[in-house]
Each structure stands twice: as C-alpha cells, then as structure tokens.
C-alpha cells in the first residue's frame, strides 16, 4: 500500500482498498490454517508412533517369502519392520500388519509360506515341520512347547497342534506301513533261505525222522523267535518268556511231517 498516494498494491499489482483488505484477511487466515494443519500432522505422527508395537522375543522368518512382501501394496514403497501396528500369532508363524507412514495403508505380511490343508484352511509350513520333527524325536505337545519357551519363540496352541497332527498322521502311517512291509519281505526271504540258522536261533530239536514244512506259519514263527531271542526285554518275567518259547515250539511241531524214504 502506498499511503502517500492512497494506492493499494497486492503482489505488485494495483488493487482497490476493499480487495486489498480481503486478500490480507485471506493471507492471515491461510497462515492460521497452515499452522493448525502442521500441529495436526505432528499430533497424528505422535499417535501413530504410540500405535506401533515392539515385537518381543524371537520369530521364525522365511527370508525368501518375507522379502517379497516388504513393499507397500498401495504406493509400492519399501516397508519397515519397525512400523508393525498389530501381530497375529499362529503357532510358530505370525501375521504382521505393517503401516506405511506416508499413505497410512496397512499391509498384511506373513513370516512364512502358507498353504491350504485338506480341510481348506491356511497353515504355516513351519508348524508342519515342527510337528514332524517332534514326532520323529518321540516328543509330544508338552515337550514341544517347553522347547519353544526355552528358545523364547511363540508357543503352539493345542488346537493348532491337533489340526496339524490330523493332517500329517495319515502320511506318517502310510510311510511306516511301507517301511514295515519292506522289512517284513526282506525278513521272510532271509528266513526261507537260511532254515538251518533259524533252527539254531530257536533252539528247536525236531522229532527224528521228521522235517519242517516251509510255510508262512513257519516263517512267522521264526521271525517271532528271532525277535524274542535278540530282544528279550520285549517280554518281562521268566514265566512270560517260557510261555513264548513253548508257543513257538508248539507251532513249529505242528509243521513237522514224516520224511519220505
């Protein structure tokens, strides 16, 4: 404003007094709004900082699966593990909700690969592998959780343990049956090919003038006798062992037939 000549200028251009006063009020109001918006942004950042959680303990991460998901699905920017707002623990696996500060979009990140079970439910691979290792070691639910607690890892609930157990039990039983069948066939072949060694193991003196029939019952009895002699701890007590020995001898004596002369 040029007071000497009563002329009003706004941004180098001549304006009336009314327009000048209006623009001056708008500028003052804009400055107040900017200051208020700045205070709101700072307040929101403080609230968001308070919403972020700190992950305690240890976690099981699959680096190949995790690195693929560490980009914001909205703005495609890189996410930070420090911006976790919520966590859902599913056994050893976790679902992390990471919010990007610029777009405030919440991204769902999984710590390990997930797959669909026969019941059409998602399950983490780390839970399945943990139960397979537990069964192979001869452990159970309690021993597994004690180990996880000692390692400061998330423990597994009973529901997850049972759901994974129902999924892998048929597969383990099928593998065990195939292994036992293979071992049984090998044992039968060895029994048939070595009848003299079988007699020595069973300590059986057959009736003079008779021979033993090569039958399935003979092979089964031979297998039982071999196991009983090699692993006497299977039966406890002298009476039980005598009964097993008598039963084996009785079964073999029924197979004795006269020798053709």
RODO-2510 file (C-alpha; in nm, 4 decimals, decimal comma):
residues 261
     n   res          X          Y          Z
     1     x     0,0000     0,0000     0,0000
     2     x     0,1262     0,3411    -0,0938
     3     x    -0,0134     0,5666     0,1835
     4     x     0,1148     0,8879     0,0271
     5     x    -0,0922     0,8425    -0,2837
     6     x    -0,3687     0,6253    -0,1198
     7     x    -0,2996     0,3462    -0,3596
     8     x    -0,3190    -0,0209    -0,2719
     9     x    -0,0957    -0,2883    -0,4259
    10     x    -0,1143    -0,6655    -0,3871
    11     x     0,1762    -0,8709    -0,5198
    12     x     0,2902    -0,5787    -0,7342
    13     x    -0,0460    -0,5129    -0,8873
    14     x    -0,2743    -0,2195    -0,8246
    15     x    -0,5917    -0,3094    -0,6264
    16     x    -0,8758    -0,1335    -0,4536
    17     x    -0,8835    -0,0928    -0,0790
    18     x    -1,1639    -0,3475    -0,0474
    19     x    -0,9741    -0,6130    -0,2455
    20     x    -0,6551    -0,5349    -0,0572
    21     x    -0,8198    -0,5830     0,2837
    22     x    -0,9869    -0,9051     0,1626
    23     x    -0,6563    -1,0504     0,0410
    24     x    -0,4887    -0,9518     0,3667
    25     x    -0,7547    -1,1352     0,5695
    26     x    -0,7219    -1,4410     0,3440
    27     x    -0,3456    -1,4432     0,3947
    28     x    -0,3806    -1,4225     0,7718
    29     x    -0,6445    -1,6994     0,7717
    30     x    -0,4265    -1,9178     0,5471
    31     x    -0,1312    -1,8824     0,7810
    32     x    -0,3503    -1,9862     1,0739
    33     x    -0,4822    -2,2888     0,8802
    34     x    -0,1295    -2,3952     0,7851
    35     x    -0,0178    -2,3707     1,1464
    36     x    -0,3194    -2,5757     1,2574
    37     x    -0,2570    -2,8395     0,9895
    38     x     0,1067    -2,8624     1,0942
    39     x     0,0038    -2,9197     1,4552
    40     x    -0,2423    -3,1908     1,3433
    41     x     0,0244    -3,3668     1,1374
    42     x     0,2632    -3,3673     1,4320
    43     x    -0,0136    -3,4953     1,6589
    44     x    -0,1015    -3,7753     1,4132
    45     x     0,2623    -3,8797     1,3882
    46     x     0,2826    -3,8964     1,7665
    47     x    -0,0348    -4,1077     1,7806
    48     x     0,0980    -4,3404     1,5128
    49     x     0,4254    -4,3735     1,6978
    50     x     0,2296    -4,4767     2,0041
    51     x     0,0308    -4,7314     1,7985
    52     x     0,3425    -4,9126     1,6750
    53     x     0,4190    -5,2230     1,8776
    54     x     0,7553    -5,3675     1,9674
    55     x     0,7990    -5,7341     1,8874
    56     x     0,9218    -5,9260     2,1907
    57     x     1,1197    -6,2489     2,1808
    58     x     1,2193    -6,4388     1,8660
    59     x     1,0307    -6,5256     1,5476
    60     x     1,0637    -6,7803     1,2683
    61     x     1,1125    -6,5949     0,9387
    62     x     1,1374    -6,7328     0,5875
    63     x     1,3623    -6,4720     0,4201
    64     x     1,2574    -6,5596     0,0648
    65     x     0,8867    -6,5215     0,1430
    66     x     0,9324    -6,2224     0,3730
    67     x     1,1357    -6,0069     0,1320
    68     x     0,8720    -6,0420    -0,1414
    69     x     0,6058    -5,8839     0,0791
    70     x     0,8048    -5,5914     0,2220
    71     x     0,6609    -5,3393    -0,0237
    72     x     0,3516    -5,1270     0,0298
    73     x     0,0647    -5,2595    -0,1814
    74     x    -0,0693    -4,9056    -0,2342
    75     x     0,2340    -4,6862    -0,3055
    76     x     0,4935    -4,9648    -0,3726
    77     x     0,7431    -4,8145    -0,1253
    78     x     0,9684    -5,0222     0,0984
    79     x     0,8195    -5,1126     0,4382
    80     x     0,9959    -5,1193     0,7717
    81     x     0,9721    -5,3883     1,0382
    82     x     0,9634    -5,1066     1,2952
    83     x     0,6194    -4,9947     1,1715
    84     x     0,4270    -5,3012     1,2927
    85     x     0,0870    -5,1995     1,4298
    86     x    -0,0542    -5,5447     1,5066
    87     x     0,0555    -5,9093     1,5171
    88     x    -0,1427    -6,2330     1,4969
    89     x     0,0475    -6,5386     1,6179
    90     x    -0,0485    -6,8693     1,4521
    91     x     0,1825    -7,1190     1,6193
    92     x     0,5388    -7,0548     1,5058
    93     x     0,4157    -6,8373     1,2189
    94     x     0,2915    -6,4798     1,2502
    95     x     0,0808    -6,2357     1,0505
    96     x     0,2210    -5,8813     1,0789
    97     x     0,0270    -5,5666     0,9924
    98     x     0,2771    -5,3009     0,8804
    99     x     0,1587    -4,9467     0,8066
   100     x     0,3465    -4,7156     0,5699
   101     x     0,3681    -4,3660     0,7213
   102     x     0,3089    -4,1649     0,4028
   103     x    -0,0055    -4,3393     0,2766
   104     x    -0,1207    -4,4942     0,6087
   105     x    -0,2063    -4,8193     0,4261
   106     x    -0,1953    -5,1316     0,6459
   107     x    -0,0122    -5,4193     0,4742
   108     x    -0,0643    -5,7827     0,5750
   109     x     0,2718    -5,9633     0,5912
   110     x     0,3258    -6,3326     0,6741
   111     x     0,6526    -6,4548     0,8249
   112     x     0,6469    -6,7911     0,6445
   113     x     0,4869    -6,9644     0,3486
   114     x     0,1241    -7,0668     0,3870
   115     x    -0,0634    -7,3490     0,2143
   116     x    -0,4139    -7,4905     0,2152
   117     x    -0,4791    -7,8055     0,4171
   118     x    -0,7244    -8,0791     0,3079
   119     x    -0,9843    -7,9004     0,5225
   120     x    -0,9271    -7,5870     0,3071
   121     x    -0,7658    -7,3896     0,5883
   122     x    -0,4390    -7,1985     0,5665
   123     x    -0,1465    -7,3388     0,7621
   124     x     0,2146    -7,2260     0,8032
   125     x     0,4853    -7,4625     0,6795
   126     x     0,6914    -7,4022     0,9955
   127     x     0,4130    -7,5525     1,2102
   128     x     0,4014    -7,8688     0,9987
   129     x     0,7800    -7,9110     1,0002
   130     x     0,7898    -7,8541     1,3776
   131     x     0,5404    -8,1373     1,4366
   132     x     0,7233    -8,3736     1,2024
   133     x     1,0433    -8,3125     1,3975
   134     x     0,8539    -8,3551     1,7254
   135     x     0,7155    -8,6958     1,6252
   136     x     1,0500    -8,8136     1,4871
   137     x     1,2143    -8,7235     1,8195
   138     x     0,9488    -8,9071     2,0209
   139     x     0,8208    -8,5862     2,1826
   140     x     0,4696    -8,4560     2,2334
   141     x     0,2743    -8,1343     2,2820
   142     x     0,4184    -8,0507     2,6242
   143     x     0,7807    -8,1192     2,5279
   144     x     0,7462    -7,9096     2,2113
   145     x     0,6143    -7,6057     2,3974
   146     x     0,8831    -7,6386     2,6654
   147     x     1,1477    -7,6300     2,3934
   148     x     0,9849    -7,3287     2,2226
   149     x     0,9556    -7,1435     2,5540
   150     x     1,3238    -7,2061     2,6275
   151     x     1,4111    -7,0629     2,2854
   152     x     1,1865    -6,7589     2,3535
   153     x     0,9754    -6,8483     2,0489
   154     x     0,5932    -6,8310     2,0313
   155     x     0,4376    -7,1468     2,1730
   156     x     0,1824    -7,3591     1,9870
   157     x    -0,1780    -7,3871     2,0983
   158     x    -0,3486    -7,7238     2,1377
   159     x    -0,5932    -7,6531     1,8525
   160     x    -0,3118    -7,5846     1,6040
   161     x    -0,1185    -7,8882     1,7284
   162     x    -0,4169    -8,1200     1,6768
   163     x    -0,5084    -7,9743     1,3366
   164     x    -0,1544    -8,0271     1,2039
   165     x    -0,1406    -8,3726     1,3652
   166     x    -0,4590    -8,4806     1,1851
   167     x    -0,3081    -8,3605     0,8590
   168     x     0,0281    -8,5401     0,8795
   169     x    -0,0720    -8,8578     1,0707
   170     x    -0,2106    -9,0436     0,7620
   171     x     0,1083    -8,9649     0,5693
   172     x     0,3319    -9,0866     0,8537
   173     x     0,1259    -9,4052     0,8926
   174     x     0,1499    -9,4748     0,5194
   175     x     0,5279    -9,4317     0,5230
   176     x     0,5621    -9,6512     0,8324
   177     x     0,3453    -9,9236     0,6767
   178     x     0,5538    -9,9204     0,3579
   179     x     0,8764    -9,9407     0,5593
   180     x     0,7460   -10,2281     0,7742
   181     x     0,6201   -10,4167     0,4686
   182     x     0,9589   -10,3869     0,3020
   183     x     1,1382   -10,5068     0,6160
   184     x     0,8951   -10,7988     0,6518
   185     x     0,9542   -10,9133     0,2944
   186     x     1,3295   -10,8988     0,3450
   187     x     1,2990   -11,0967     0,6686
   188     x     1,0877   -11,3657     0,5007
   189     x     1,3419   -11,4046     0,2227
   190     x     1,6247   -11,4405     0,4763
   191     x     1,4213   -11,6896     0,6817
   192     x     1,3442   -11,9131     0,3840
   193     x     1,6993   -11,9012     0,2556
   194     x     1,8569   -11,9863     0,5945
   195     x     1,6447   -12,2595     0,7614
   196     x     1,9406   -12,4107     0,9487
   197     x     2,0274   -12,0792     1,1099
   198     x     1,6640   -12,0443     1,2112
   199     x     1,6748   -12,3786     1,3915
   200     x     1,9827   -12,2705     1,5853
   201     x     1,8200   -11,9410     1,6851
   202     x     1,5035   -12,1141     1,8069
   203     x     1,6953   -12,3899     1,9862
   204     x     1,4419   -12,6357     1,8448
   205     x     1,5216   -13,0033     1,8030
   206     x     1,2567   -13,1508     1,5776
   207     x     1,1386   -13,5086     1,6028
   208     x     1,3830   -13,7586     1,4430
   209     x     1,2625   -13,8724     1,1047
   210     x     1,0522   -13,5601     1,0503
   211     x     1,1119   -13,2368     0,8671
   212     x     0,9586   -12,8857     0,8939
   213     x     0,7231   -12,7571     0,6268
   214     x     0,8271   -12,4317     0,4532
   215     x     0,5039   -12,2450     0,5143
   216     x     0,4030   -11,8932     0,6078
   217     x     0,3307   -12,0047     0,9644
   218     x     0,6824   -12,1443     0,9844
   219     x     0,8297   -11,8136     0,8665
   220     x     0,6151   -11,6085     1,1065
   221     x     0,7108   -11,8315     1,3991
   222     x     1,0755   -11,7996     1,3030
   223     x     1,0504   -11,4236     1,2941
   224     x     0,8848   -11,4152     1,6388
   225     x     1,1507   -11,6447     1,7832
   226     x     1,4351   -11,4363     1,6421
   227     x     1,2944   -11,1168     1,7816
   228     x     1,2340   -11,2809     2,1181
   229     x     1,5922   -11,4067     2,1408
   230     x     1,7515   -11,0812     2,0251
   231     x     1,5261   -10,8533     2,2285
   232     x     1,4264   -11,0395     2,5470
   233     x     1,3154   -10,7100     2,7045
   234     x     1,0006   -10,7281     2,4905
   235     x     0,8566   -10,9677     2,7479
   236     x     0,9038   -10,9277     3,1199
   237     x     0,9324   -11,2103     3,3666
   238     x     1,0591   -11,5663     3,3383
   239     x     0,7082   -11,7138     3,3185
   240     x     0,6156   -11,5000     3,0209
   241     x     0,9353   -11,5926     2,8388
   242     x     0,8740   -11,9615     2,8951
   243     x     0,5213   -11,9271     2,7586
   244     x     0,6520   -11,7543     2,4453
   245     x     0,9151   -12,0264     2,3934
   246     x     0,6570   -12,3022     2,4443
   247     x     0,4202   -12,1378     2,1985
   248     x     0,6917   -12,1159     1,9337
   249     x     0,7921   -12,4800     1,9764
   250     x     0,4284   -12,5910     1,9654
   251     x     0,3646   -12,4030     1,6402
   252     x     0,6741   -12,5483     1,4803
   253     x     0,5966   -12,9035     1,5973
   254     x     0,2618   -12,8870     1,4162
   255     x     0,4508   -12,8248     1,0939
   256     x     0,6599   -13,1418     1,1302
   257     x     0,5784   -13,4046     0,8672
   258     x     0,7303   -13,7544     0,8098
   259     x     1,0328   -13,7678     0,5860
   260     x     0,9692   -13,9667     0,2704
   261     x     1,2139   -14,2554     0,2426
***
